[in-house]
Amino acid sequence: MIVTKQVLPRRTILRGMGACLALPLLDAMVPAFTAVARSAAAPVARMGFIYTPNGYIREYWTPDIVGPNFDFKASLQPLEPFRDKLTVVTGLSNLQAEAMGSPPGPHSRASAAWVTGTHARFTEGADVQAGVSADQIAAQALGRHTILPSLELATEQNEQMVGNCEAGYSCIYQNTVSWRDADTPLPMEVHPRVVFQRLFGDGATPDEQARHLQTTGSILDAVTDRINELSRRLGASDQRRLSQYLESVREIEARIQRSEQHIDDPTLTLPPRPRDIPQTFEDHVKLMFDLQVAAFQADVTRVITFQMGRELSPRTYPEIGVTGQHHATSHHGNQQAKIDETAKIDAYHVSLLSYFVQKLQDTPDGDAGTMLDNVILLFGAGLGNPNPHAIIDLPNLVIGGGGGRLKGNQHVAYPVNDYVPEANLLITLLGKAGVPLEQLGDSTGRLPELGDPDDLVGV
């Protein structure tokens, strides 16, 4: 660290015509002689919640070894390079997704209960009800320090917000996993361009932003002078950090622009669709993950929820040799071919997750190591075995160092017949992020196997 007299406010934002740009954590944002001590003692707490739909295939996922140095089955092999930042948690239950006298609607209930621990009200109208979700509890605490309290993202679009999407259950139960309170579901954004402008735009009208982008080609061009002026006042390490950050922002923007230009081929006849969504699922997911890294890096938000896919997803995966729809394939009827295909989808989703984890590992977090060292990610699903719509033995991956509060390199297994609530994991992870909580949904207590529940990180 280079100690200078230059001190920047932590929430420094560079503004230009039609654009603004939040900056990553720089040494110059903390008073001289205290930056290293502060960053090392209390790294910034960040949380991510990533949902994968339609359950999973246990035989290709769950390690045989419980405890440290567990084995990696085929579905989890993409994460093997990050063993020390990975905890596999098995055996937890999502019992609030049971019917409880309601008509069939297992996918809707599973999605609604995943991070709320509550039972979805049976309705296809606007009077939906579940419960406040763990990500929004985190946002209430961690969001006090950021421009956006939270960011809710997805890859599959369903414009139908009310009406029947499964046996009389409202579509909203599948369209989101985030609930501000019991009656307020939050929309998930699928458009990378909209996310980009939410992170780096200045609040101008869409028309003004469009005119600006058509004129300049990049949101960064509007703040070039301010970037150059700031860079001259920074030390060498801050200049490198700022340069790396700006390169990542420009690269994301270029990919969004390429995805928009790619569909202008006049020989193609396509139905109406959002212009900024990449053509392939993989490109879309990776772009959304890159936006999440940028949001964390610039400290625009510290809480992100990402619905990688919706329950009942009809998506096909020809890129990995699965041409049947995900939902239909997951109801495998114990046919080995369908079991194998579902497991391939599981592994593919995990491989895309590993792309995100690698990005976090490659991104410095001030003087407190890397983003991966300090983040807490939960990757999971509301269903276990998809064939019978099982709500027990859910797939859960806890990723990141949590600022030293997470062990990693362990498989924590709970007896399935003990019906330990998924919500117990949620309140444990919230505590690790400095958001202590005694009760969430049907939780019965914290999980001591993930470490001292009172070992909390400052926010």
C-alpha positions as CSV (number, residue, x, y, z in Angstrom):
1,M,0.0,0.0,0.0
2,I,1.2,3.5,-0.9
3,V,0.4,6.0,1.8
4,T,-0.6,9.4,0.4
5,K,-2.5,12.5,1.6
6,Q,-5.2,11.7,-1.0
7,V,-8.4,10.3,0.7
8,L,-11.5,9.6,-1.3
9,P,-15.0,9.0,0.1
10,R,-15.9,5.3,0.0
11,R,-18.9,6.1,-2.1
12,T,-17.0,8.1,-4.8
13,I,-19.0,8.1,-8.1
14,L,-17.7,9.6,-11.3
15,R,-20.5,11.3,-13.3
16,G,-20.8,12.3,-16.9
17,M,-23.5,13.0,-19.4
18,G,-25.9,10.1,-19.3
19,A,-23.6,8.0,-17.1
20,C,-22.2,7.4,-13.7
21,L,-19.6,5.0,-12.5
22,A,-19.1,3.7,-8.9
23,L,-15.5,2.8,-8.1
24,P,-14.0,-0.3,-6.6
25,L,-12.4,-0.2,-3.1
26,L,-9.1,1.7,-3.4
27,D,-6.4,2.3,-0.8
28,A,-7.2,6.0,-1.2
29,M,-10.7,5.5,0.2
30,V,-9.4,4.7,3.7
31,P,-7.4,7.0,5.9
32,A,-3.6,6.5,5.7
33,F,-2.1,3.8,8.0
34,T,-5.5,2.3,8.7
35,A,-6.5,0.8,5.4
36,V,-4.6,-2.5,5.8
37,A,-5.7,-2.9,9.4
38,R,-9.3,-2.2,8.7
39,S,-9.5,-4.4,5.6
40,A,-7.8,-7.3,7.3
41,A,-9.9,-7.1,10.5
42,A,-13.3,-6.6,8.9
43,P,-13.5,-7.4,5.2
44,V,-16.8,-6.4,3.5
45,A,-19.5,-8.9,3.9
46,R,-21.2,-10.0,0.7
47,M,-23.8,-12.6,0.0
48,G,-25.1,-14.4,-3.1
49,F,-28.1,-16.8,-3.4
50,I,-28.2,-18.9,-6.6
51,Y,-31.1,-21.1,-7.4
52,T,-31.1,-24.1,-9.8
53,P,-34.5,-25.6,-10.8
54,N,-36.1,-29.0,-11.0
55,G,-34.1,-30.8,-8.3
56,Y,-30.9,-32.9,-8.8
57,I,-29.6,-36.4,-9.1
58,R,-28.1,-37.4,-5.8
59,E,-26.0,-40.3,-7.0
60,Y,-23.9,-38.0,-9.2
61,W,-23.7,-35.2,-6.6
62,T,-23.5,-36.3,-3.0
63,P,-20.0,-37.3,-1.8
64,D,-19.5,-40.7,-0.2
65,I,-17.1,-39.2,2.3
66,V,-18.4,-37.1,5.2
67,G,-16.2,-34.5,6.7
68,P,-13.0,-33.0,5.2
69,N,-11.2,-34.2,2.1
70,F,-14.5,-35.5,0.6
71,D,-14.7,-37.0,-2.9
72,F,-16.1,-35.2,-5.9
73,K,-18.8,-36.9,-7.8
74,A,-19.4,-36.1,-11.5
75,S,-21.8,-33.2,-11.0
76,L,-19.5,-31.4,-8.6
77,Q,-16.2,-32.0,-10.3
78,P,-16.1,-28.5,-11.9
79,L,-15.7,-27.1,-8.4
80,E,-12.8,-29.3,-7.3
81,P,-10.2,-26.6,-7.9
82,F,-12.0,-24.6,-5.2
83,R,-12.2,-27.4,-2.6
84,D,-10.9,-25.1,0.2
85,K,-13.7,-22.7,-0.3
86,L,-16.5,-25.2,-0.7
87,T,-18.8,-26.9,1.8
88,V,-21.3,-29.5,0.6
89,V,-24.3,-29.6,2.8
90,T,-26.7,-32.6,2.4
91,G,-29.8,-33.9,4.2
92,L,-31.7,-30.7,4.8
93,S,-35.4,-30.5,4.2
94,N,-37.9,-27.9,2.7
95,L,-41.0,-29.1,4.6
96,Q,-42.9,-25.9,4.0
97,A,-43.1,-26.9,0.4
98,E,-45.5,-29.8,1.4
99,A,-49.1,-29.6,0.1
100,M,-50.6,-29.2,3.6
101,G,-54.0,-29.7,2.2
102,S,-53.5,-27.5,-0.9
103,P,-53.8,-28.8,-4.5
104,P,-50.7,-30.1,-6.2
105,G,-48.2,-27.4,-7.0
106,P,-44.8,-28.8,-5.8
107,H,-42.6,-26.6,-8.0
108,S,-44.3,-23.4,-7.0
109,R,-44.2,-24.2,-3.4
110,A,-40.6,-25.4,-3.6
111,S,-39.4,-22.1,-5.2
112,A,-41.4,-20.0,-2.8
113,A,-40.1,-21.8,0.3
114,W,-36.4,-22.0,-0.7
115,V,-35.1,-18.9,1.1
116,T,-38.2,-18.0,3.1
117,G,-38.9,-21.2,5.0
118,T,-42.6,-20.5,4.6
119,H,-45.6,-22.1,2.9
120,A,-47.0,-20.4,-0.3
121,R,-50.6,-19.4,-0.1
122,F,-52.7,-21.2,-2.7
123,T,-53.9,-18.6,-5.1
124,E,-53.6,-17.6,-8.8
125,G,-54.5,-14.0,-8.1
126,A,-52.6,-11.0,-6.8
127,D,-53.0,-12.0,-3.1
128,V,-49.8,-14.1,-3.1
129,Q,-48.1,-14.8,0.2
130,A,-44.9,-16.5,1.4
131,G,-42.5,-14.8,3.7
132,V,-39.5,-12.5,3.9
133,S,-36.6,-14.2,2.2
134,A,-33.1,-14.5,3.6
135,D,-31.6,-12.4,0.8
136,Q,-33.8,-9.5,1.7
137,I,-33.0,-9.8,5.4
138,A,-29.4,-9.6,4.4
139,A,-30.2,-6.6,2.2
140,Q,-31.9,-4.7,5.1
141,A,-28.6,-4.9,7.0
142,L,-25.8,-4.9,4.4
143,G,-27.7,-2.6,2.0
144,R,-27.3,0.4,4.3
145,H,-23.8,0.7,2.9
146,T,-24.5,0.5,-0.8
147,I,-26.3,2.3,-3.6
148,L,-28.6,-0.7,-4.3
149,P,-29.7,-2.8,-1.2
150,S,-29.9,-5.9,-3.4
151,L,-29.9,-7.1,-7.0
152,E,-32.4,-9.8,-8.2
153,L,-31.5,-11.5,-11.5
154,A,-32.7,-14.4,-13.7
155,T,-32.2,-16.0,-17.1
156,E,-35.8,-17.1,-18.0
157,Q,-38.5,-14.6,-18.7
158,N,-42.2,-15.0,-17.9
159,E,-44.1,-11.8,-18.2
160,Q,-47.2,-13.4,-16.6
161,M,-47.1,-12.2,-13.0
162,V,-50.6,-13.4,-12.0
163,G,-52.7,-16.3,-13.2
164,N,-52.4,-20.0,-13.1
165,C,-48.9,-21.4,-13.9
166,E,-49.2,-24.7,-11.9
167,A,-52.4,-26.3,-10.6
168,G,-53.9,-23.0,-9.5
169,Y,-50.7,-21.4,-8.1
170,S,-49.8,-17.9,-9.3
171,C,-47.0,-17.6,-11.7
172,I,-45.1,-15.3,-9.4
173,Y,-44.1,-18.2,-7.1
174,Q,-41.9,-19.5,-9.9
175,N,-40.9,-16.1,-11.3
176,T,-38.9,-15.1,-8.2
177,V,-37.4,-16.5,-5.0
178,S,-37.0,-13.0,-3.4
179,W,-39.6,-11.6,-1.1
180,R,-39.3,-8.2,0.6
181,D,-42.0,-9.2,3.0
182,A,-44.7,-11.9,3.1
183,D,-46.9,-10.1,0.6
184,T,-44.2,-8.5,-1.7
185,P,-42.4,-10.7,-4.2
186,L,-39.5,-8.9,-6.0
187,P,-39.2,-9.2,-9.8
188,M,-36.1,-10.8,-11.2
189,E,-34.3,-9.0,-14.1
190,V,-33.3,-11.0,-17.1
191,H,-31.9,-8.2,-19.4
192,P,-28.1,-7.7,-19.1
193,R,-28.5,-4.2,-20.6
194,V,-31.0,-3.2,-17.9
195,V,-28.7,-4.6,-15.2
196,F,-25.7,-2.7,-16.6
197,Q,-27.6,0.6,-16.7
198,R,-28.9,0.0,-13.2
199,L,-25.3,-0.5,-12.0
200,F,-23.6,2.2,-14.0
201,G,-26.4,4.5,-15.4
202,D,-27.2,7.9,-13.8
203,G,-31.0,7.6,-13.6
204,A,-31.6,9.3,-16.9
205,T,-34.7,8.3,-18.9
206,P,-34.3,5.2,-21.1
207,D,-34.5,7.5,-24.2
208,E,-31.7,9.7,-22.9
209,Q,-29.6,6.7,-22.1
210,A,-30.2,5.2,-25.5
211,R,-29.2,8.4,-27.2
212,H,-26.1,8.6,-25.2
213,L,-25.1,5.0,-26.0
214,Q,-25.7,5.5,-29.7
215,T,-23.5,8.6,-29.6
216,T,-20.6,7.4,-27.6
217,G,-20.8,3.6,-27.9
218,S,-19.7,3.2,-24.3
219,I,-20.9,4.4,-20.9
220,L,-17.2,4.9,-19.9
221,D,-16.6,7.5,-22.6
222,A,-18.8,9.9,-20.7
223,V,-16.5,9.8,-17.7
224,T,-13.1,9.5,-19.4
225,D,-11.9,12.9,-18.3
226,R,-12.9,12.3,-14.7
227,I,-11.2,8.8,-14.8
228,N,-8.0,10.4,-16.1
229,E,-8.1,13.2,-13.5
230,L,-8.6,10.7,-10.7
231,S,-6.0,8.3,-11.9
232,R,-3.3,11.0,-11.7
233,R,-4.1,11.5,-8.0
234,L,-3.8,7.8,-7.1
235,G,-0.9,5.6,-6.1
236,A,0.5,2.9,-8.4
237,S,-1.5,0.0,-6.8
238,D,-4.7,2.0,-7.0
239,Q,-4.1,2.8,-10.6
240,R,-3.7,-0.8,-11.4
241,R,-6.8,-1.8,-9.5
242,L,-8.8,1.0,-11.2
243,S,-7.5,0.0,-14.6
244,Q,-8.5,-3.7,-14.1
245,Y,-12.0,-2.7,-13.0
246,L,-12.5,-0.4,-16.0
247,E,-11.4,-3.1,-18.4
248,S,-13.9,-5.5,-16.9
249,V,-16.7,-3.0,-17.2
250,R,-15.9,-2.2,-20.8
251,E,-15.6,-5.9,-21.7
252,I,-19.1,-6.5,-20.2
253,E,-20.5,-3.6,-22.1
254,A,-18.9,-4.8,-25.4
255,R,-20.4,-8.3,-25.0
256,I,-23.9,-6.8,-24.4
257,Q,-23.5,-4.7,-27.6
258,R,-22.3,-7.8,-29.6
259,S,-25.4,-9.7,-28.4
260,E,-27.6,-6.9,-29.7
261,Q,-25.9,-6.7,-33.0
262,H,-25.8,-10.4,-33.6
263,I,-29.6,-10.7,-34.1
264,D,-29.7,-8.0,-36.8
265,D,-29.1,-10.6,-39.5
266,P,-31.9,-9.9,-42.1
267,T,-32.0,-13.5,-43.1
268,L,-33.2,-14.6,-39.7
269,T,-36.9,-14.7,-38.8
270,L,-37.2,-14.6,-35.1
271,P,-40.1,-13.9,-32.7
272,P,-40.1,-10.7,-30.7
273,R,-37.6,-11.0,-27.8
274,P,-35.4,-8.7,-25.7
275,R,-32.6,-7.4,-27.9
276,D,-29.9,-7.6,-25.3
277,I,-30.2,-11.2,-24.2
278,P,-27.5,-13.4,-25.7
279,Q,-28.5,-16.2,-27.9
280,T,-27.1,-19.0,-25.8
281,F,-27.9,-19.9,-22.3
282,E,-24.2,-20.2,-21.4
283,D,-23.4,-16.7,-22.7
284,H,-26.4,-15.3,-20.9
285,V,-25.4,-16.9,-17.6
286,K,-21.8,-15.9,-17.8
287,L,-22.7,-12.3,-18.7
288,M,-25.0,-12.2,-15.7
289,F,-22.2,-13.6,-13.5
290,D,-19.8,-11.0,-14.8
291,L,-22.3,-8.3,-13.9
292,Q,-22.5,-9.7,-10.4
293,V,-18.7,-9.6,-10.0
294,A,-18.7,-6.0,-11.2
295,A,-21.5,-5.1,-8.8
296,F,-19.6,-6.6,-5.9
297,Q,-16.3,-5.0,-7.0
298,A,-17.8,-1.5,-7.2
299,D,-19.7,-2.1,-4.0
300,V,-22.9,-1.1,-5.7
301,T,-24.6,-3.9,-3.8
302,R,-23.5,-6.6,-1.3
303,V,-26.5,-8.9,-1.8
304,I,-27.4,-10.6,-5.1
305,T,-30.0,-13.3,-5.9
306,F,-29.7,-15.2,-9.1
307,Q,-32.4,-17.5,-10.5
308,M,-30.3,-19.6,-12.9
309,G,-33.6,-21.2,-14.0
310,R,-37.3,-21.3,-13.2
311,E,-39.1,-24.3,-11.8
312,L,-41.0,-26.2,-14.6
313,S,-38.3,-24.9,-16.9
314,P,-38.8,-26.1,-20.5
315,R,-35.2,-25.2,-21.4
316,T,-33.3,-27.7,-23.6
317,Y,-29.6,-28.2,-23.5
318,P,-28.4,-29.3,-27.0
319,E,-25.0,-27.9,-26.2
320,I,-24.4,-30.9,-23.9
321,G,-26.5,-33.4,-25.8
322,V,-29.7,-33.1,-23.9
323,T,-32.5,-32.3,-26.3
324,G,-35.5,-33.0,-24.0
325,Q,-36.9,-30.2,-21.8
326,H,-35.3,-29.9,-18.4
327,H,-38.5,-30.4,-16.4
328,A,-39.7,-33.4,-18.4
329,T,-36.3,-35.0,-18.3
330,S,-36.0,-34.6,-14.5
331,H,-39.1,-36.7,-14.1
332,H,-37.0,-39.7,-15.1
333,G,-39.2,-42.5,-14.0
334,N,-36.1,-44.3,-12.9
335,Q,-35.0,-44.7,-16.5
336,Q,-31.2,-44.6,-16.5
337,A,-31.0,-42.6,-19.7
338,K,-33.1,-39.8,-18.3
339,I,-31.3,-40.0,-15.0
340,D,-28.0,-39.5,-16.8
341,E,-29.3,-36.6,-18.8
342,T,-30.6,-34.8,-15.7
343,A,-27.2,-35.3,-14.1
344,K,-25.5,-33.8,-17.1
345,I,-27.7,-30.7,-16.7
346,D,-26.7,-30.6,-13.0
347,A,-23.0,-30.8,-13.9
348,Y,-23.5,-28.1,-16.6
349,H,-25.1,-25.7,-14.1
350,V,-22.2,-26.4,-11.7
351,S,-19.7,-25.8,-14.5
352,L,-21.2,-22.3,-15.1
353,L,-21.1,-21.7,-11.3
354,S,-17.4,-22.6,-11.4
355,Y,-16.9,-19.8,-14.0
356,F,-18.3,-17.3,-11.4
357,V,-16.2,-18.7,-8.6
358,Q,-13.1,-18.4,-10.7
359,K,-13.9,-14.8,-11.5
360,L,-14.3,-14.1,-7.8
361,Q,-11.0,-15.7,-7.0
362,D,-9.3,-13.6,-9.7
363,T,-10.8,-10.4,-8.4
364,P,-8.9,-8.6,-5.6
365,D,-10.9,-7.3,-2.6
366,G,-8.9,-4.3,-1.5
367,D,-6.2,-5.6,0.9
368,A,-8.4,-8.3,2.3
369,G,-7.5,-11.0,-0.3
370,T,-9.9,-11.8,-3.1
371,M,-13.7,-11.6,-3.5
372,L,-13.9,-15.3,-3.1
373,D,-12.1,-15.1,0.3
374,N,-14.8,-12.9,1.7
375,V,-18.0,-13.7,-0.1
376,I,-20.7,-16.1,1.1
377,L,-22.6,-17.9,-1.7
378,L,-25.4,-20.4,-1.4
379,F,-26.1,-22.5,-4.5
380,G,-29.1,-24.8,-4.2
381,A,-32.6,-25.8,-5.0
382,G,-36.0,-26.2,-3.4
383,L,-36.4,-29.8,-4.6
384,G,-34.3,-32.9,-4.0
385,N,-35.0,-36.0,-6.1
386,P,-37.1,-34.5,-8.9
387,N,-38.9,-37.6,-9.9
388,P,-41.3,-37.7,-6.9
389,H,-40.9,-33.9,-6.2
390,A,-39.0,-34.7,-3.0
391,I,-38.6,-31.9,-0.6
392,I,-36.0,-33.7,1.5
393,D,-32.2,-34.1,1.0
394,L,-31.8,-30.8,-0.9
395,P,-28.6,-30.0,-2.8
396,N,-26.7,-27.2,-1.0
397,L,-23.3,-25.8,-1.8
398,V,-21.8,-23.1,0.4
399,I,-19.0,-21.3,-1.4
400,G,-16.5,-18.7,-0.3
401,G,-14.4,-17.9,2.7
402,G,-16.8,-15.6,4.5
403,G,-14.0,-13.4,5.7
404,G,-12.5,-16.4,7.5
405,R,-15.8,-17.5,9.0
406,L,-16.3,-20.5,6.7
407,K,-14.1,-23.6,6.8
408,G,-14.4,-25.0,3.3
409,N,-13.2,-28.5,2.3
410,Q,-16.0,-30.3,4.1
411,H,-19.1,-32.3,3.5
412,V,-21.6,-31.8,6.2
413,A,-24.3,-34.4,6.1
414,Y,-27.5,-34.5,8.2
415,P,-29.7,-37.6,8.6
416,V,-32.5,-37.2,6.1
417,N,-35.1,-38.6,8.5
418,D,-34.2,-35.9,11.1
419,Y,-35.9,-33.3,8.7
420,V,-33.4,-30.5,9.6
421,P,-34.9,-27.4,8.0
422,E,-33.2,-25.7,5.1
423,A,-33.9,-22.4,7.0
424,N,-31.3,-23.5,9.6
425,L,-28.6,-23.2,7.0
426,L,-30.0,-19.7,6.0
427,I,-29.8,-18.3,9.5
428,T,-26.3,-19.8,9.9
429,L,-25.0,-18.1,6.8
430,L,-26.7,-14.8,7.7
431,G,-24.9,-14.9,11.0
432,K,-21.6,-15.5,9.2
433,A,-22.3,-12.3,7.2
434,G,-22.9,-10.3,10.4
435,V,-26.7,-10.4,10.2
436,P,-27.7,-12.4,13.4
437,L,-31.1,-13.8,13.3
438,E,-32.9,-16.1,15.7
439,Q,-35.8,-17.2,13.5
440,L,-36.6,-17.5,9.8
441,G,-39.6,-19.4,8.6
442,D,-39.5,-22.9,10.1
443,S,-35.9,-22.7,11.3
444,T,-35.1,-24.5,14.6
445,G,-31.6,-23.3,15.2
446,R,-28.2,-22.7,13.7
447,L,-25.9,-25.4,12.2
448,P,-22.8,-25.6,14.5
449,E,-21.1,-28.0,12.0
450,L,-20.5,-24.9,9.9
451,G,-18.4,-23.4,12.7
452,D,-19.1,-21.3,15.7
453,P,-22.5,-19.7,15.2
454,D,-21.4,-16.6,17.2
455,D,-18.3,-16.1,15.0
456,L,-19.8,-13.1,13.1
457,V,-18.1,-10.9,10.6
458,G,-18.5,-7.1,10.8
459,V,-20.6,-5.3,8.2
